[in-house]
Amino acid sequence: MSTAQHKIGSGFGARSTADDVLHGIDLSGKLAVVTGGYSGLGLETTRALAKAGARVVVPARRPATAREALEGIDGVETDELDLGDLESVRAFAERFLASGRPIDIVIDSAGIMACPETRVGPGWEAQFATNHLGHFALVNRLWPAIEPGGARVVSVSSAGHHYSDIRWDDPHWHEGYDKWEAYGQAKTANVLFAVELDRRGRESGVRAFSLHPGGILTPLQRYLPQQEMVDRGWIDENGTPLNPEGFKTPEQGAATQVWAATSPQLAGMGGVYCEDCDIAEPAPADGTRTGVRAYATDPGQAARLWELSAELTEVNAFA
């Protein structure tokens, strides 16, 4: 089966920064919505986009914390949004749509990783609900502002998608919860969402991308005990990274999502998974966690997940 999952020779790489990929790109007059845009990679994404001239809206579960983190960055505004609460998603979208502004870029950067078994909403598993369903509802509710300008929507996934396909028989982990496999399912959902959104949106000029930002030590690891990170070989007993070259800086980690959101090299393209500021290759058969797994880019799986997500959230801009 042919695939668009092949490198295009972008000229950038694993050590490129968000500022590097934005060099020469003027985002003046553009509006970006960046979830999680006040912490970790999201904060660096916000900073880089604003520096290039964009107006950046940062919806946050903790608006006061967001305002403090973003202080001193011009062209940024905050609002309240809890992705684990669909009523909060609806309220934020309604407030934004009331402003009458079109959206040029959406970067779904917020997320949680490997948390203890947690339930939100009507008993949904928290990682699937927050990382995927909340963003699904958000983009669909913001569609009246996304469609007119032919926006790019960027779904931040992870190499963690290699851990698990969608558990169609039990997506909310009512049995046998495994925090890493649940994270993997949520990250696979992020890729599939971009595949189907791109298919549905391309006639309007809206294109969608997903990506692995790379390994970065950020607040995303908040749920991991230090000993687990020691056992994984990430840090020593003092919290010092054991392999600094194996991790990206936040500036490097933000680069691929900024590249996917803005690069003219991707004009006319969409529905692909990216890594290291280029389109990723298909995952190798030996199980190495590089590239993208076929189940995460399968159009049939993507359409199936869209229908499930629309049923669960009761939101579908394309109904």
FIFILO-182591 format. One record per residue (C-alpha): residue number from 1; x, y, z. Coordinates in Angstrom, 2 decimals. Example, Ala and Ser with C-alpha at 12.3 -4.5 7.8 and 13.67 -1.06 7.14 Angstrom:
2
<site><n>1</n><px>12.30</px><py>-4.50</py><pz>7.80</pz></site>
<site><n>2</n><px>13.67</px><py>-1.06</py><pz>7.14</pz></site>
//
This chain:
319
<site><n>1</n><px>0.00</px><py>0.00</py><pz>0.00</pz></site>
<site><n>2</n><px>1.40</px><py>3.40</py><pz>-0.93</pz></site>
<site><n>3</n><px>1.81</px><py>5.99</py><pz>1.80</pz></site>
<site><n>4</n><px>2.60</px><py>9.68</py><pz>2.06</pz></site>
<site><n>5</n><px>4.71</px><py>8.83</py><pz>5.11</pz></site>
<site><n>6</n><px>8.12</px><py>9.60</py><pz>3.65</pz></site>
<site><n>7</n><px>10.67</px><py>12.29</py><pz>4.45</pz></site>
<site><n>8</n><px>10.64</px><py>15.33</py><pz>2.19</pz></site>
<site><n>9</n><px>14.13</px><py>16.57</py><pz>3.07</pz></site>
<site><n>10</n><px>13.02</px><py>19.62</py><pz>5.02</pz></site>
<site><n>11</n><px>16.56</px><py>20.70</py><pz>5.86</pz></site>
<site><n>12</n><px>15.73</px><py>20.64</py><pz>9.56</pz></site>
<site><n>13</n><px>16.35</px><py>17.92</py><pz>12.10</pz></site>
<site><n>14</n><px>16.24</px><py>16.70</py><pz>15.68</pz></site>
<site><n>15</n><px>18.28</px><py>19.63</py><pz>16.99</pz></site>
<site><n>16</n><px>16.43</px><py>22.37</py><pz>15.12</pz></site>
<site><n>17</n><px>14.56</px><py>24.81</py><pz>17.35</pz></site>
<site><n>18</n><px>11.19</px><py>26.47</py><pz>17.00</pz></site>
<site><n>19</n><px>12.96</px><py>29.72</py><pz>16.11</pz></site>
<site><n>20</n><px>14.98</px><py>27.89</py><pz>13.44</pz></site>
<site><n>21</n><px>11.90</px><py>26.59</py><pz>11.62</pz></site>
<site><n>22</n><px>10.22</px><py>30.01</py><pz>11.83</pz></site>
<site><n>23</n><px>13.20</px><py>31.88</py><pz>10.38</pz></site>
<site><n>24</n><px>11.92</px><py>34.13</py><pz>7.61</pz></site>
<site><n>25</n><px>8.25</px><py>33.35</py><pz>8.33</pz></site>
<site><n>26</n><px>6.07</px><py>36.34</py><pz>9.23</pz></site>
<site><n>27</n><px>2.95</px><py>35.41</py><pz>11.18</pz></site>
<site><n>28</n><px>1.68</px><py>38.96</py><pz>11.59</pz></site>
<site><n>29</n><px>-2.10</px><py>39.01</py><pz>11.41</pz></site>
<site><n>30</n><px>-2.36</px><py>35.27</py><pz>12.12</pz></site>
<site><n>31</n><px>-4.20</px><py>33.85</py><pz>15.11</pz></site>
<site><n>32</n><px>-3.16</px><py>30.62</py><pz>16.80</pz></site>
<site><n>33</n><px>-4.90</px><py>28.63</py><pz>19.53</pz></site>
<site><n>34</n><px>-2.42</px><py>26.56</py><pz>21.55</pz></site>
<site><n>35</n><px>-3.73</px><py>24.25</py><pz>24.26</pz></site>
<site><n>36</n><px>-1.23</px><py>23.67</py><pz>27.02</pz></site>
<site><n>37</n><px>0.53</px><py>26.77</py><pz>25.73</pz></site>
<site><n>38</n><px>1.83</px><py>27.83</py><pz>29.13</pz></site>
<site><n>39</n><px>3.95</px><py>24.84</py><pz>30.17</pz></site>
<site><n>40</n><px>6.69</px><py>22.69</py><pz>28.71</pz></site>
<site><n>41</n><px>6.67</px><py>22.46</py><pz>24.93</pz></site>
<site><n>42</n><px>3.47</px><py>24.46</py><pz>24.75</pz></site>
<site><n>43</n><px>5.09</px><py>27.45</py><pz>26.42</pz></site>
<site><n>44</n><px>7.99</px><py>27.43</py><pz>23.98</pz></site>
<site><n>45</n><px>5.51</px><py>27.04</py><pz>21.11</pz></site>
<site><n>46</n><px>3.57</px><py>30.08</py><pz>22.29</pz></site>
<site><n>47</n><px>6.74</px><py>32.11</py><pz>22.69</pz></site>
<site><n>48</n><px>8.02</px><py>31.24</py><pz>19.22</pz></site>
<site><n>49</n><px>4.71</px><py>31.92</py><pz>17.45</pz></site>
<site><n>50</n><px>4.28</px><py>35.24</py><pz>19.23</pz></site>
<site><n>51</n><px>7.86</px><py>36.23</py><pz>18.41</pz></site>
<site><n>52</n><px>7.06</px><py>35.60</py><pz>14.73</pz></site>
<site><n>53</n><px>4.10</px><py>37.98</py><pz>14.97</pz></site>
<site><n>54</n><px>1.13</px><py>35.73</py><pz>15.67</pz></site>
<site><n>55</n><px>-1.64</px><py>36.47</py><pz>18.14</pz></site>
<site><n>56</n><px>-1.76</px><py>33.43</py><pz>20.42</pz></site>
<site><n>57</n><px>-4.77</px><py>32.35</py><pz>22.47</pz></site>
<site><n>58</n><px>-3.83</px><py>30.00</py><pz>25.31</pz></site>
<site><n>59</n><px>-6.83</px><py>28.27</py><pz>26.90</pz></site>
<site><n>60</n><px>-5.79</px><py>26.84</py><pz>30.26</pz></site>
<site><n>61</n><px>-7.22</px><py>24.78</py><pz>33.08</pz></site>
<site><n>62</n><px>-5.41</px><py>27.16</py><pz>35.45</pz></site>
<site><n>63</n><px>-5.72</px><py>30.62</py><pz>33.85</pz></site>
<site><n>64</n><px>-3.91</px><py>32.42</py><pz>36.69</pz></site>
<site><n>65</n><px>-0.95</px><py>30.05</py><pz>36.40</pz></site>
<site><n>66</n><px>-0.98</px><py>30.54</py><pz>32.64</pz></site>
<site><n>67</n><px>-0.96</px><py>34.31</py><pz>32.92</pz></site>
<site><n>68</n><px>2.00</px><py>34.16</py><pz>35.26</pz></site>
<site><n>69</n><px>3.94</px><py>31.81</py><pz>32.98</pz></site>
<site><n>70</n><px>3.23</px><py>33.94</py><pz>29.91</pz></site>
<site><n>71</n><px>4.01</px><py>37.27</py><pz>31.51</pz></site>
<site><n>72</n><px>6.29</px><py>39.34</py><pz>29.30</pz></site>
<site><n>73</n><px>5.30</px><py>37.63</py><pz>26.04</pz></site>
<site><n>74</n><px>3.50</px><py>40.13</py><pz>23.83</pz></site>
<site><n>75</n><px>0.50</px><py>39.16</py><pz>21.73</pz></site>
<site><n>76</n><px>-0.83</px><py>36.45</py><pz>24.03</pz></site>
<site><n>77</n><px>-4.20</px><py>36.09</py><pz>25.73</pz></site>
<site><n>78</n><px>-5.53</px><py>33.43</py><pz>28.08</pz></site>
<site><n>79</n><px>-8.90</px><py>31.90</py><pz>28.80</pz></site>
<site><n>80</n><px>-10.27</px><py>29.02</py><pz>30.85</pz></site>
<site><n>81</n><px>-10.51</px><py>25.51</py><pz>29.42</pz></site>
<site><n>82</n><px>-10.52</px><py>22.07</py><pz>31.04</pz></site>
<site><n>83</n><px>-10.21</px><py>19.45</py><pz>28.30</pz></site>
<site><n>84</n><px>-11.53</px><py>16.78</py><pz>30.65</pz></site>
<site><n>85</n><px>-14.82</px><py>18.66</py><pz>31.01</pz></site>
<site><n>86</n><px>-16.92</px><py>18.90</py><pz>27.84</pz></site>
<site><n>87</n><px>-19.01</px><py>21.69</py><pz>29.33</pz></site>
<site><n>88</n><px>-15.82</px><py>23.71</py><pz>29.80</pz></site>
<site><n>89</n><px>-14.86</px><py>22.99</py><pz>26.18</pz></site>
<site><n>90</n><px>-18.27</px><py>24.19</py><pz>24.99</pz></site>
<site><n>91</n><px>-18.09</px><py>27.36</py><pz>27.07</pz></site>
<site><n>92</n><px>-14.61</px><py>28.27</py><pz>25.86</pz></site>
<site><n>93</n><px>-15.55</px><py>27.68</py><pz>22.23</pz></site>
<site><n>94</n><px>-18.67</px><py>29.82</py><pz>22.56</pz></site>
<site><n>95</n><px>-16.67</px><py>32.66</py><pz>24.10</pz></site>
<site><n>96</n><px>-14.10</px><py>32.49</py><pz>21.35</pz></site>
<site><n>97</n><px>-16.63</px><py>32.28</py><pz>18.51</pz></site>
<site><n>98</n><px>-18.42</px><py>35.31</py><pz>19.94</pz></site>
<site><n>99</n><px>-15.25</px><py>37.33</py><pz>19.22</pz></site>
<site><n>100</n><px>-15.82</px><py>36.76</py><pz>15.50</pz></site>
<site><n>101</n><px>-12.17</px><py>36.05</py><pz>14.79</pz></site>
<site><n>102</n><px>-10.96</px><py>33.40</py><pz>12.31</pz></site>
<site><n>103</n><px>-8.33</px><py>30.88</py><pz>13.43</pz></site>
<site><n>104</n><px>-5.24</px><py>30.21</py><pz>11.32</pz></site>
<site><n>105</n><px>-3.46</px><py>27.65</py><pz>13.51</pz></site>
<site><n>106</n><px>-4.63</px><py>25.19</py><pz>16.15</pz></site>
<site><n>107</n><px>-1.99</px><py>23.27</py><pz>18.09</pz></site>
<site><n>108</n><px>-3.41</px><py>20.63</py><pz>20.41</pz></site>
<site><n>109</n><px>-0.40</px><py>20.49</py><pz>22.72</pz></site>
<site><n>110</n><px>-1.97</px><py>19.85</py><pz>26.13</pz></site>
<site><n>111</n><px>-1.88</px><py>16.37</py><pz>27.53</pz></site>
<site><n>112</n><px>-1.30</px><py>14.02</py><pz>30.42</pz></site>
<site><n>113</n><px>0.95</px><py>10.95</py><pz>30.49</pz></site>
<site><n>114</n><px>0.97</px><py>7.68</py><pz>32.40</pz></site>
<site><n>115</n><px>-1.31</px><py>8.87</py><pz>35.18</pz></site>
<site><n>116</n><px>-2.84</px><py>6.53</py><pz>37.78</pz></site>
<site><n>117</n><px>-6.24</px><py>5.20</py><pz>36.76</pz></site>
<site><n>118</n><px>-8.47</px><py>8.26</py><pz>36.75</pz></site>
<site><n>119</n><px>-12.03</px><py>8.80</py><pz>35.59</pz></site>
<site><n>120</n><px>-13.48</px><py>12.02</py><pz>34.19</pz></site>
<site><n>121</n><px>-16.90</px><py>12.97</py><pz>32.84</pz></site>
<site><n>122</n><px>-19.21</px><py>9.97</py><pz>32.54</pz></site>
<site><n>123</n><px>-16.51</px><py>7.55</py><pz>33.69</pz></site>
<site><n>124</n><px>-14.08</px><py>7.99</py><pz>30.79</pz></site>
<site><n>125</n><px>-10.43</px><py>7.03</py><pz>31.17</pz></site>
<site><n>126</n><px>-8.62</px><py>10.32</py><pz>31.74</pz></site>
<site><n>127</n><px>-5.83</px><py>10.04</py><pz>29.17</pz></site>
<site><n>128</n><px>-8.17</px><py>9.12</py><pz>26.30</pz></site>
<site><n>129</n><px>-10.66</px><py>11.75</py><pz>27.45</pz></site>
<site><n>130</n><px>-8.20</px><py>14.60</py><pz>27.94</pz></site>
<site><n>131</n><px>-5.65</px><py>13.96</py><pz>25.22</pz></site>
<site><n>132</n><px>-8.14</px><py>12.95</py><pz>22.54</pz></site>
<site><n>133</n><px>-11.83</px><py>13.48</py><pz>23.24</pz></site>
<site><n>134</n><px>-11.37</px><py>16.98</py><pz>24.68</pz></site>
<site><n>135</n><px>-9.38</px><py>18.09</py><pz>21.66</pz></site>
<site><n>136</n><px>-11.84</px><py>16.38</py><pz>19.30</pz></site>
<site><n>137</n><px>-14.70</px><py>18.35</py><pz>20.85</pz></site>
<site><n>138</n><px>-12.68</px><py>21.57</py><pz>20.89</pz></site>
<site><n>139</n><px>-11.74</px><py>21.49</py><pz>17.20</pz></site>
<site><n>140</n><px>-15.25</px><py>20.54</py><pz>16.15</pz></site>
<site><n>141</n><px>-16.79</px><py>23.34</py><pz>18.23</pz></site>
<site><n>142</n><px>-14.27</px><py>25.85</py><pz>16.88</pz></site>
<site><n>143</n><px>-14.86</px><py>24.71</py><pz>13.29</pz></site>
<site><n>144</n><px>-16.82</px><py>27.85</py><pz>12.30</pz></site>
<site><n>145</n><px>-13.64</px><py>29.84</py><pz>13.04</pz></site>
<site><n>146</n><px>-11.22</px><py>27.23</py><pz>11.68</pz></site>
<site><n>147</n><px>-12.82</px><py>26.60</py><pz>8.29</pz></site>
<site><n>148</n><px>-12.94</px><py>30.11</py><pz>6.75</pz></site>
<site><n>149</n><px>-9.19</px><py>30.73</py><pz>6.81</pz></site>
<site><n>150</n><px>-8.06</px><py>27.30</py><pz>5.75</pz></site>
<site><n>151</n><px>-6.32</px><py>26.71</py><pz>9.07</pz></site>
<site><n>152</n><px>-3.75</px><py>24.09</py><pz>9.97</pz></site>
<site><n>153</n><px>-4.62</px><py>21.83</py><pz>12.89</pz></site>
<site><n>154</n><px>-1.71</px><py>20.14</py><pz>14.62</pz></site>
<site><n>155</n><px>-2.35</px><py>17.17</py><pz>16.91</pz></site>
<site><n>156</n><px>0.59</px><py>16.55</py><pz>19.21</pz></site>
<site><n>157</n><px>1.01</px><py>12.79</py><pz>19.52</pz></site>
<site><n>158</n><px>4.10</px><py>10.87</py><pz>20.62</pz></site>
<site><n>159</n><px>6.26</px><py>7.85</py><pz>19.93</pz></site>
<site><n>160</n><px>4.12</px><py>6.54</py><pz>22.78</pz></site>
<site><n>161</n><px>1.57</px><py>5.60</py><pz>20.11</pz></site>
<site><n>162</n><px>3.70</px><py>2.50</py><pz>19.56</pz></site>
<site><n>163</n><px>2.47</px><py>1.17</py><pz>22.93</pz></site>
<site><n>164</n><px>-1.11</px><py>0.55</py><pz>21.85</pz></site>
<site><n>165</n><px>-3.67</px><py>0.61</py><pz>19.07</pz></site>
<site><n>166</n><px>-7.24</px><py>1.67</py><pz>19.92</pz></site>
<site><n>167</n><px>-8.87</px><py>-0.84</py><pz>22.28</pz></site>
<site><n>168</n><px>-12.17</px><py>-0.92</py><pz>20.45</pz></site>
<site><n>169</n><px>-13.73</px><py>-3.37</py><pz>22.89</pz></site>
<site><n>170</n><px>-12.74</px><py>-1.33</py><pz>25.97</pz></site>
<site><n>171</n><px>-11.39</px><py>2.14</py><pz>25.11</pz></site>
<site><n>172</n><px>-12.04</px><py>3.40</py><pz>28.64</pz></site>
<site><n>173</n><px>-10.07</px><py>0.63</py><pz>30.33</pz></site>
<site><n>174</n><px>-12.81</px><py>-0.73</py><pz>32.53</pz></site>
<site><n>175</n><px>-10.63</px><py>-3.82</py><pz>32.85</pz></site>
<site><n>176</n><px>-6.89</px><py>-4.29</py><pz>33.24</pz></site>
<site><n>177</n><px>-5.76</px><py>-0.66</py><pz>33.34</pz></site>
<site><n>178</n><px>-2.16</px><py>-0.14</py><pz>32.26</pz></site>
<site><n>179</n><px>-1.03</px><py>3.49</py><pz>32.43</pz></site>
<site><n>180</n><px>1.47</px><py>3.22</py><pz>29.56</pz></site>
<site><n>181</n><px>-0.83</px><py>1.32</py><pz>27.23</pz></site>
<site><n>182</n><px>-3.60</px><py>3.82</py><pz>28.03</pz></site>
<site><n>183</n><px>-1.21</px><py>6.61</py><pz>27.14</pz></site>
<site><n>184</n><px>-0.33</px><py>4.78</py><pz>23.93</pz></site>
<site><n>185</n><px>-4.00</px><py>4.46</py><pz>22.96</pz></site>
<site><n>186</n><px>-4.52</px><py>8.20</py><pz>23.52</pz></site>
<site><n>187</n><px>-1.48</px><py>9.06</py><pz>21.39</pz></site>
<site><n>188</n><px>-2.66</px><py>6.72</py><pz>18.61</pz></site>
<site><n>189</n><px>-6.00</px><py>8.54</py><pz>18.79</pz></site>
<site><n>190</n><px>-4.17</px><py>11.84</py><pz>18.27</pz></site>
<site><n>191</n><px>-2.69</px><py>10.53</py><pz>15.00</pz></site>
<site><n>192</n><px>-5.95</px><py>9.03</py><pz>13.75</pz></site>
<site><n>193</n><px>-7.78</px><py>12.28</py><pz>14.53</pz></site>
<site><n>194</n><px>-5.43</px><py>14.21</py><pz>12.24</pz></site>
<site><n>195</n><px>-5.86</px><py>11.62</py><pz>9.48</pz></site>
<site><n>196</n><px>-9.66</px><py>11.89</py><pz>9.46</pz></site>
<site><n>197</n><px>-9.83</px><py>15.64</py><pz>10.11</pz></site>
<site><n>198</n><px>-7.55</px><py>16.19</py><pz>7.14</pz></site>
<site><n>199</n><px>-9.79</px><py>14.05</py><pz>4.94</pz></site>
<site><n>200</n><px>-12.89</px><py>15.94</py><pz>6.02</pz></site>
<site><n>201</n><px>-11.35</px><py>19.41</py><pz>6.01</pz></site>
<site><n>202</n><px>-9.15</px><py>19.49</py><pz>2.93</pz></site>
<site><n>203</n><px>-11.93</px><py>20.66</py><pz>0.58</pz></site>
<site><n>204</n><px>-12.19</px><py>23.76</py><pz>2.79</pz></site>
<site><n>205</n><px>-8.43</px><py>24.20</py><pz>2.72</pz></site>
<site><n>206</n><px>-8.03</px><py>22.97</py><pz>6.29</pz></site>
<site><n>207</n><px>-5.11</px><py>20.54</py><pz>6.69</pz></site>
<site><n>208</n><px>-4.19</px><py>18.49</py><pz>9.74</pz></site>
<site><n>209</n><px>-0.94</px><py>16.97</py><pz>10.95</pz></site>
<site><n>210</n><px>0.22</px><py>14.89</py><pz>13.90</pz></site>
<site><n>211</n><px>3.71</px><py>14.48</py><pz>15.33</pz></site>
<site><n>212</n><px>6.17</px><py>13.12</py><pz>17.83</pz></site>
<site><n>213</n><px>7.98</px><py>16.06</py><pz>19.45</pz></site>
<site><n>214</n><px>10.88</px><py>13.95</py><pz>20.72</pz></site>
<site><n>215</n><px>11.98</px><py>13.02</py><pz>24.20</pz></site>
<site><n>216</n><px>11.97</px><py>16.05</py><pz>26.49</pz></site>
<site><n>217</n><px>11.95</px><py>16.26</py><pz>30.27</pz></site>
<site><n>218</n><px>9.02</px><py>18.56</py><pz>31.02</pz></site>
<site><n>219</n><px>6.11</px><py>18.74</py><pz>33.50</pz></site>
<site><n>220</n><px>4.48</px><py>16.01</py><pz>31.38</pz></site>
<site><n>221</n><px>6.34</px><py>13.57</py><pz>33.63</pz></site>
<site><n>222</n><px>4.52</px><py>14.86</py><pz>36.71</pz></site>
<site><n>223</n><px>2.80</px><py>11.53</py><pz>37.36</pz></site>
<site><n>224</n><px>5.96</px><py>9.44</py><pz>37.18</pz></site>
<site><n>225</n><px>7.69</px><py>8.53</py><pz>40.44</pz></site>
<site><n>226</n><px>11.36</px><py>9.50</py><pz>40.37</pz></site>
<site><n>227</n><px>12.37</px><py>5.90</py><pz>40.84</pz></site>
<site><n>228</n><px>10.50</px><py>4.89</py><pz>37.70</pz></site>
<site><n>229</n><px>12.44</px><py>7.47</py><pz>35.68</pz></site>
<site><n>230</n><px>15.66</px><py>6.18</py><pz>37.27</pz></site>
<site><n>231</n><px>14.70</px><py>2.61</py><pz>36.33</pz></site>
<site><n>232</n><px>14.00</px><py>3.71</py><pz>32.76</pz></site>
<site><n>233</n><px>17.48</px><py>5.22</py><pz>32.56</pz></site>
<site><n>234</n><px>16.25</px><py>8.77</py><pz>32.11</pz></site>
<site><n>235</n><px>17.76</px><py>10.29</py><pz>35.24</pz></site>
<site><n>236</n><px>20.08</px><py>9.35</py><pz>38.10</pz></site>
<site><n>237</n><px>19.15</px><py>9.27</py><pz>41.78</pz></site>
<site><n>238</n><px>19.77</px><py>13.03</py><pz>41.99</pz></site>
<site><n>239</n><px>17.40</px><py>13.80</py><pz>39.12</pz></site>
<site><n>240</n><px>20.18</px><py>14.55</py><pz>36.63</pz></site>
<site><n>241</n><px>19.55</px><py>13.34</py><pz>33.04</pz></site>
<site><n>242</n><px>21.77</px><py>10.34</py><pz>32.35</pz></site>
<site><n>243</n><px>21.84</px><py>10.88</py><pz>28.61</pz></site>
<site><n>244</n><px>21.47</px><py>14.60</py><pz>27.94</pz></site>
<site><n>245</n><px>22.09</px><py>14.05</py><pz>24.23</pz></site>
<site><n>246</n><px>19.13</px><py>11.67</py><pz>24.15</pz></site>
<site><n>247</n><px>16.73</px><py>14.40</py><pz>25.20</pz></site>
<site><n>248</n><px>15.74</px><py>17.55</py><pz>23.38</pz></site>
<site><n>249</n><px>15.53</px><py>20.98</py><pz>24.95</pz></site>
<site><n>250</n><px>12.04</px><py>22.55</py><pz>25.09</pz></site>
<site><n>251</n><px>13.10</px><py>24.82</py><pz>22.19</pz></site>
<site><n>252</n><px>13.98</px><py>21.75</py><pz>20.12</pz></site>
<site><n>253</n><px>10.94</px><py>19.80</py><pz>21.31</pz></site>
<site><n>254</n><px>8.58</px><py>22.55</py><pz>20.17</pz></site>
<site><n>255</n><px>10.13</px><py>22.74</py><pz>16.72</pz></site>
<site><n>256</n><px>8.22</px><py>19.93</py><pz>14.98</pz></site>
<site><n>257</n><px>4.78</px><py>21.19</py><pz>16.00</pz></site>
<site><n>258</n><px>5.70</px><py>24.73</py><pz>14.99</pz></site>
<site><n>259</n><px>7.08</px><py>23.43</py><pz>11.69</pz></site>
<site><n>260</n><px>3.91</px><py>21.43</py><pz>11.01</pz></site>
<site><n>261</n><px>1.78</px><py>24.49</py><pz>11.81</pz></site>
<site><n>262</n><px>3.64</px><py>27.00</py><pz>9.63</pz></site>
<site><n>263</n><px>6.03</px><py>25.49</py><pz>7.10</pz></site>
<site><n>264</n><px>5.43</px><py>26.35</py><pz>3.44</pz></site>
<site><n>265</n><px>7.11</px><py>23.02</py><pz>2.67</pz></site>
<site><n>266</n><px>3.87</px><py>21.31</py><pz>3.71</pz></site>
<site><n>267</n><px>1.62</px><py>23.32</py><pz>1.39</pz></site>
<site><n>268</n><px>-0.94</px><py>21.04</py><pz>-0.23</pz></site>
<site><n>269</n><px>-0.14</px><py>18.21</py><pz>2.16</pz></site>
<site><n>270</n><px>-1.85</px><py>16.85</py><pz>5.26</pz></site>
<site><n>271</n><px>-2.89</px><py>13.83</py><pz>7.26</pz></site>
<site><n>272</n><px>0.70</px><py>12.81</py><pz>7.93</pz></site>
<site><n>273</n><px>2.68</px><py>12.12</py><pz>11.11</pz></site>
<site><n>274</n><px>5.90</px><py>14.08</py><pz>11.56</pz></site>
<site><n>275</n><px>9.03</px><py>13.82</py><pz>13.68</pz></site>
<site><n>276</n><px>12.29</px><py>15.78</py><pz>13.84</pz></site>
<site><n>277</n><px>10.84</px><py>18.56</py><pz>11.65</pz></site>
<site><n>278</n><px>10.08</px><py>16.30</py><pz>8.71</pz></site>
<site><n>279</n><px>7.46</px><py>13.79</py><pz>7.67</pz></site>
<site><n>280</n><px>8.16</px><py>10.49</py><pz>9.42</pz></site>
<site><n>281</n><px>8.80</px><py>7.18</py><pz>7.71</pz></site>
<site><n>282</n><px>6.64</px><py>4.12</py><pz>8.41</pz></site>
<site><n>283</n><px>7.73</px><py>2.24</py><pz>11.53</pz></site>
<site><n>284</n><px>10.29</px><py>-0.50</py><pz>10.85</pz></site>
<site><n>285</n><px>9.19</px><py>-4.09</py><pz>11.12</pz></site>
<site><n>286</n><px>11.64</px><py>-4.84</py><pz>13.94</pz></site>
<site><n>287</n><px>9.47</px><py>-3.01</py><pz>16.48</pz></site>
<site><n>288</n><px>11.82</px><py>-0.07</py><pz>16.99</pz></site>
<site><n>289</n><px>9.80</px><py>2.87</py><pz>18.26</pz></site>
<site><n>290</n><px>10.61</px><py>5.22</py><pz>15.41</pz></site>
<site><n>291</n><px>8.37</px><py>6.38</py><pz>12.60</pz></site>
<site><n>292</n><px>4.65</px><py>5.75</py><pz>12.65</pz></site>
<site><n>293</n><px>2.76</px><py>2.49</py><pz>13.08</pz></site>
<site><n>294</n><px>0.39</px><py>1.51</py><pz>10.29</pz></site>
<site><n>295</n><px>-2.57</px><py>1.21</py><pz>12.65</pz></site>
<site><n>296</n><px>-2.20</px><py>4.88</py><pz>13.57</pz></site>
<site><n>297</n><px>-2.56</px><py>6.13</py><pz>10.01</pz></site>
<site><n>298</n><px>-5.14</px><py>3.63</py><pz>8.74</pz></site>
<site><n>299</n><px>-8.01</px><py>5.59</py><pz>7.11</pz></site>
<site><n>300</n><px>-10.60</px><py>3.02</py><pz>8.13</pz></site>
<site><n>301</n><px>-9.48</px><py>3.16</py><pz>11.76</pz></site>
<site><n>302</n><px>-9.47</px><py>6.95</py><pz>11.60</pz></site>
<site><n>303</n><px>-13.06</px><py>7.07</py><pz>10.32</pz></site>
<site><n>304</n><px>-14.16</px><py>4.57</py><pz>12.96</pz></site>
<site><n>305</n><px>-12.56</px><py>6.60</py><pz>15.75</pz></site>
<site><n>306</n><px>-14.20</px><py>9.79</py><pz>14.46</pz></site>
<site><n>307</n><px>-17.64</px><py>8.20</py><pz>14.66</pz></site>
<site><n>308</n><px>-16.95</px><py>6.84</py><pz>18.15</pz></site>
<site><n>309</n><px>-15.68</px><py>10.24</py><pz>19.31</pz></site>
<site><n>310</n><px>-18.66</px><py>12.05</py><pz>17.85</pz></site>
<site><n>311</n><px>-21.00</px><py>9.61</py><pz>19.58</pz></site>
<site><n>312</n><px>-19.24</px><py>10.03</py><pz>22.95</pz></site>
<site><n>313</n><px>-18.91</px><py>13.82</py><pz>22.86</pz></site>
<site><n>314</n><px>-22.15</px><py>14.51</py><pz>20.95</pz></site>
<site><n>315</n><px>-20.19</px><py>16.97</py><pz>18.82</pz></site>
<site><n>316</n><px>-19.57</px><py>16.68</py><pz>15.08</pz></site>
<site><n>317</n><px>-19.07</px><py>19.73</py><pz>12.89</pz></site>
<site><n>318</n><px>-19.53</px><py>17.57</py><pz>9.79</pz></site>
<site><n>319</n><px>-22.81</px><py>15.89</py><pz>10.72</pz></site>
//
